[in-house]
Amino acid sequence: MDPDASKLDEERAAFDRLQKKFAGQYRRVFSDPLHPRTIVVLPSLTLDQNVLSGISGVHHYEERMLCLLLLLKFPKARVIYLSSQPIADEIIDYYLHLLPGVPHRHAAKRLTLFPCHDVSSRPLTTKILERPRLLSRIKGLIDDPATTHMVCFNVSPLERRLAVELGIPIYGCDPDLLPIGSKSGGRKLFREAGVTIPDGFEDLRDAKDVSVALAELKARYPAMRKAVVKLNEGFSGEGNALFNFDHLSQGAGLSRSIEEQLHTLKFEAGSMNWETYSGKIGEMGAIVEVFIGGRDKRSPSCQFRIDPLGALNFISTHDQVLGGSGGQVFLGCTFPADPAYCASLQEEGLKAAKALKDKGVLGRFGVDFITQRHGDTWTHHAIEINLRKGGTTHPFTMLQFLTAGHYDTDQGQYFTPDGRSRFYYATDNLESSNYRGLTPEDLIDFSVRNGFHFDGATQRGIVFHLIGALSEFGKLGAICIAESAPQAVDLYRDMVSRLEHENTANDENANSPAS
């Protein structure tokens, strides 16, 4: 037997043993808020690095999982947070001060930060595995593997290897199931579950496959002007591209004409080109789908969790805010989804979630849709499964930690323990060159002085994230929590307006003769 294959089989078997033990830990530890526990937070974006490179300030996206510092609300919990580079003390303090009912100093004693001091464009998990001394220090802090688990942004074979090295389970999906979450795998699962999907083709391996699929779609829908090509392992819309059929005449040579024009694809990732994209098709595969257009079109999603005991939990619904050249890149979201279609959206999402449960999926995942209005009804087309944390994960996690409320699926609303409704508008993409040079301390000062800082008494306000990207990239994330969806959006707009005004005023003061 191939030594590498034998080693991989041993690793899989060891991981399987860890995951099977996790059910007992979950039953014993998770139900008791006073039980000692250790959570290793691994925010590694173990995804295609070429696609990631087009995202501004991407190495700061590891900060999105800082919301899990609020797990320190459990008085005997310890959190080990791993990162590529050191996270500023001001940012850590900002999160710890959000903890309800726990003194900052008490929480800080139970938090350990392990930076790799490496900002290279490689997954954080790779950096940790390359540092045996760091790995040993992490392992040394795990007093009891039977009460310890790891939480990851996504789980690939790299995270599986790290879990085996540390001897702890992962609250996430076995990487052997990842093909289900690819674009091709998602389309197949949706069909099995009886969920409507856009017409199209999957399992495409090269440019010829793509051109033949596009030609077939055009033959089915002669009036169709655009179709979308998606890389199997693309994420947040960054692996998507639009093909325009204008100026191409139908006929026997359509497939060849399309293949000759594939270099004209409009890529959502600004740094992408056809040479790189075609290589990615050969590497990971692709799909082609009808592009669903129209003015009355939305992009909602459903989030679920399957726990180690096999229970399926409905977590939330969102309406995604999309942008980019083709309107397919995730920019933010509103919570919850529009009540006009929330109930029917939940029904469709639940079909897919039950099918994923039957496949053995564990942890959080999301199902994305495109929803169209036809008169008084809304039609949902499932387009993607995310077997990982997504852009909707950290906003909802933060809302839950801050308010201790719950999402009511019957009403499609979120309620605090005293029955108050809460909504939010969240984004990872508040970006302006005017913000460059602002430090974390500047942002926190701005938030407090303008009354934006989240107030536990009123259960209202703004929580910022991606704060580390602010000074260098002028980029920031925000979760704006309010009593209604319009108020959450107004809160966001007010914050942006004041932030722009304040920074402009500061620039003018700095350049004035008196300064």
N, C-alpha and C positions, 0 to 999 in steps of 0.2 A: 504493500500500500504506500502511496505517496506520503512522505513524512508530514508535509504541510496539511494534507487532507486529514491525516490522523490527528494532528494537533487541533485542527478546527473541530473535528468530531468530539474530541475531549472537552474543548471549550464549550461547545453547544450543550453537552451533557451536564457539565458543571453549572452552566447558566440555568438549565432546566431544573436542576435540583434546588438552586437558590430561589427560583420563581415559585416552585411548589411549596416551599417553606413560608413564602410570603403570606399565604392565606392565613396561617396560624398567627403570624405577627399582626396582620391586619385586624383579625378578630380580637386579639388580646390587647393591642396597644391603641388602635385608632378610636375605639369606643370609650376610652378613659382619658379625659383631658389632663389628668394628673400623673399619667404613666410616663416614666422616663423614656425618651426617644432621641434619636439622632437622625437628622435629615441632611444628606449630602446633595447640594444643589449644583448641577452641572449644566450651565447655560450654553454649552457648545453648539454652534450652528454647523452641524456636521452635514453640510449640503454641498452642492456643486460650487466650487470656489470661483469659477469663471463667471457664473451668473451672479453670485454674491458681490463680486467686485464692482458691479455697476450701482450698488446701493451706497449712497453717501453716508460716511461715518459708520459703516457696517460693524466694525469691531466693537463699537459701543452698544450694539444690540444685545450683548451679553448682560447688560444692565436691566433688561426688561424683566428678568426673573427675580430682581430684587424685591418684588412684591412678596416673595416667599419668606423674606425676613420677618414678616408679620406672623409666621408660624411660632415665633418666640413668645406669642401670647400664651402658649402652653407653658406653665411655670417650670417644668422640668425638661423642656425641649432644648436640644442643642442643634445649631445650624452650622454646617461647614459649607462656605460659599467659595467656589472655584472661579477663577477668571484669568484671562490672558494677561491683563495688566492691572496694576493697583487701582482700586476705586477710591476716589477722594474721600477723606474723612467727613467732609461736609455732606456728601451724598448719603453715606451710611447713617450719619446722625439724622438727616432729614427723614429717612424711612423709620428709624427706631422711635423717633418722636411721634410717629403716627400710630404707634401701638396703643390700643385702648386698654386702660387699666393695668399697664405694666410699666414700672419706672425704667427710664432709659438705661440707667446704670446696671440694673438687674438683667436686662436683655443683652446688653453689650458683653457681659461676662460670659454669656452662653453662645456667643457668635465668634467663629474663627474664619478669617479670610485667607485664602491661599492663592495669590497671584503667581503666574508663571514668568512674569516680566518678559513677555514675548508677544509682540504685536504683529508678527508675520501673518500672512494670509493663509493660514492653515487652521483646521478645526482645533479648538481648545483641547479636546480629548486626545488628539495626537500629541500635543505639547506635553500633556501630563504623562502619557505613557512613555515619552522620551526622557522623562526626568525621574529616575528610580529613587533618588533621595527625597524628592517631593512626594512621590507615591508612598514612600515609607512613612513620611510625617503624617500624611492623611490617614493612613492605616493605623498609625499609633494613636490617633484621636478617637478611633472607633472602639469604645470600651466594650460594647456588647453588640456583635453583628445581628443577634436575634431581635434587637429593637432598633435596627438601623436600616434605612432604605435610601435609594438614590432617586432624585427627580431630574429629568433631562428635558431639554428643549425638543430633541428628537432622539430616537434610539436607532443607531446603526450598528454594524458589527464592531465598530470601535468602542462604543459605549458598552456593548456586551462584554468585550475583552476587559475593559476597566472594571466592570462589576465583578467579574470573576477574580481579577487581581485583588480587589478589595474584600471579596467574600460577602457581598451584600446584594440584595435583589434590587430591581428597578421597577418603579411604579410606571410602567410604560409597555409599549407593544414589543413583542419579540421581533427582532430584525428579520427573521425568516419570513414574517408576514408582510414585510414592506411592499412587495409587489402588488398587494391588494390596494395599497394607497397610491399607486402610480396612476397616471391618467388612464392608461389602458386597463389596468386592474380595476379602477373605479367604475369605468363604463360596464365592464363585465358584471361586477357585483350589483350595480344598479339594475341591470337587466334581470338578474336572478331574483332580486327583491321586488320586482314589479314597479320600479320607480322610473318615471319618464325621463329620457335623456335627449339631447339634441341629436339629430341624425348625423351619422359620421362613421369613421373607421378608426380602429385601434391597431396596435402591434405593427406599426410602420417602422421599417428598419433603415431606409435610405431615401435619397431624393426621388428615385423612381417610384417607390411606394407612395410617397407623398403626392407626387404629380398625378399618378393614376387615381388616387383617392379623391383629389380635388376635381379631376375630370369627371369622375362618376357622380359626385355631388352636383356638379354643374348640369350634368345630363338629367338628374332627377328634378332639379329646380332651375329651369332655364332663366328665370328672372333674377336669380341670386347674383348679387354683385360682390359679396365678400364671404370668405370663409376663414376660420381660425385654425392655425397650426399650433400645437402645444407639445413641448418636450415632456416626456414621461415623468421626469423628476423635477420639473419646474416648480416654482413656489411663488406665492404672492403675485402671480401674473407675470413675473419677470422672464419666464420661459415661453411666453406666448408671442405669436406673430400673426399679422393679418395679411391675407392674400387678396388682391383686388383683381376681379375678372374683367374689368373695363378694358376695351380695346383688344380683347381676345375673342375671335370668332369661333363658334362651335363647329365641330366637324371631326373627321377621322383623325386629324393630327392635333387635337386639343391637348392630349396628355403630353405630347412632345413640346408643344408651345408653352404649356405651363412649366414644364421642367426647365425650359430655357429662361423663364421669367422668375424663377424662384429667388434669384438674387435681389428681386425688388420687394421682397417681404418687408413689411413694416414691423420692426421688432419693438416690443415693449421695453426691453432693457436697452438703454441708450448706448451702451458700450458694445452691443452685439453687432456682428456682421455675418453675412451668409457663410463665409468660410468656416468660422467658428461654430455657427449654428448647425451646419450640415454635419460637422464632426460630432456634435452632441447628439444629433439624430442617430448616427451610427453607433454611438456609445451607449445611449440610454433608451432609444426608441422614441416614438412620437405618436400623436393622434391627429386627426383632422375632423373638424366639426363644422356644421352650419353656424354661421355667425347670426345670433339672435339680436336683431335690432329693434327699432321702434322707440317712440318717445316715452311711452308708459312702460318702462322697463326698470326693474329693481334687481339688486344682487344680495338677497338675504342668505343667512346661514344658520345652522343649528349646531349646538355643542352638546356632547354627551360624555359620560364617564362610565366605564365598566370596571368595577372594583375587583380585588383579588378573590372575592367570594362568588363572582359571576353575576352580581346584581347590576342591572343597567339603570343608570340615572340620567334623566334629562336635566341638563345644566342651564341652557339659555338659548335665546334667539337673538340675532342681530341683523341690521341692515348695513351692508358694507358700503363704504364710500370709496369709489374707484376713480382712478385718474390714469395718467400716461397718455401716450399718443393715440392709443386705440381704446382707452377707457377700460383697461383690464388689470391695472396695477392697484393693489390694495393700499389705500392711503389712511383709512380709519373706519370707524363704525359708529352707529347709534344703537342704543339698547333701550328697550327690547325692539324686536321687529314690529313693523306696522300692524296694528290690530286688524286692518282690513283683510289680511291674509295669514296672520300669525297661526291660527288654528289649523288651517289646511297645510301650512308649511311644516308644522310640528308632526302632522300625520305622515307626510312624505319622508321627513327626516327619520322618523321612528322606524319606518320600514327598512331603511338602509342600516340603521343602528342595530336592529335585531339580527340582520344578516351578518354584520361584523361580529357581533357577539357569538354567533354560531361558528364563526371562523377562528375564534379563540383570541380576539383582540382584547388588550388590557389597557386601562388608563384613559386619558382624555383624547378626544378626537372631534373633528368638525366635519360637517357636510355642507358644501356650498351649492347654491342654486342660482339660476337666472329665472326671474319671475316676470311674466307679462300680463298686462291687463287686457281682457277682451270683454267689453261692456261692463257688466257688474261682477264678473268672475276673474280670478287670477289663476294662471297656469304656471306650474313650477317645473323647471327642467334641472335635474341634478347634473352638476358639471365636475365636482371634485370631492375627494375624500382627503382630509388632512390627518394622518396618524401621528400627530405631533402637537406641541403647543403652537398656537397661531396668534395672529394679531388681535384676536378677541379674548385670548386667555387671560393676559395680565390685567386688563381693565376689569373684567368680571371678578377675578380673584381678589383684586384690591377692594372692589365694592363689598364683597362678602366679608372680608376681614375687617373693614372699617365699620360696617353696619350690623353684622351678624344676622342679616336678613336671608330671604330665600326667594327663588323664582317660582311663581305659581303658574303651572302649565295650563290650568283650567281657565285662568283669566289672562294669561300671557303678560303678566306684570310681575314686578319685583316689589316685595314688601319688607320693611324693617320690622323688628319684633313688636313695635307698638302700632303696626298697621299702616304706616306711611308709605306711599309709593315713591320709588326712586328710579330715575332715568339717567343716562349719561350719553355724552358725545365724547369719543376718544380718537386720538390720532397718534401715529408714530412719525408724522411727516410735517410738523410745523417747522418750516425752514426759511431763513432769510439771511442774506449777507449782512443785514443790519444787526443781527444777533451775535455775530462773531466778536469775540473778545469779552463777552459776558461770562463771568465765572459762576460756578454753582452758588457761591455766597451772594453774588449779585441777584441771581434769580430768586433765591429764597427771600432775600430782603424785599424784592419787588412784590412777591406773592403776599407777604405778610402786610406790607404797607398799604396794598390796594384791596385788602380784604378777600383775596382769592384762596388763601390757604384753607384746606378742608377743616371744617369745624364739626367736631364730634357731637356737640350739643344740637346743632341745627341739622346735622347729617347732610351738609351741603358744602360745596367748594371744589377746588381743583387740586389734583395730585399730579405732579410732574414726574416724568421718567425720561430716559436717555439724556439725563442731565450732563453726563460726561462728554456728549457730542456737541454741546452748546458753544463753547468757546472757540474750538477749532473749525467746526463745520457750520455753525449757526443753525443747528438742528436740535429739535426738542420734541418730546412726546407729552401729551396731556390727557387726563381723564377728568371731564367736567361733569360733576354730579349735581343734579337739581331735582325739583319736584315734578317736572314734566319734560317731555322731549324738546319743545320749543325753548323752555327756560335753560336747558342744558346747552343748546346751540347758542342762545344769546349770551350765556356765561362765557363760552369759548370765544365768541366774536368780541365781547367786551375786553377779555384778557388780551387778545391779539392786538386790538386797537391801542390799548394802553401800553403794551410792550413796545409796539412800534413807535408810539409817541414819546415814551420815556427814553428810549435809546437815541432817538433823533435829538431830543432836548439835551441829553448828556453830551452828544457829539458837538452840538452847537456851543455848549458851555465850555467844552474842552478846547474849542478853537477860538473862543472869544479873546480879545486883547487883555481882559482882566484875569484870565486863567493862568 
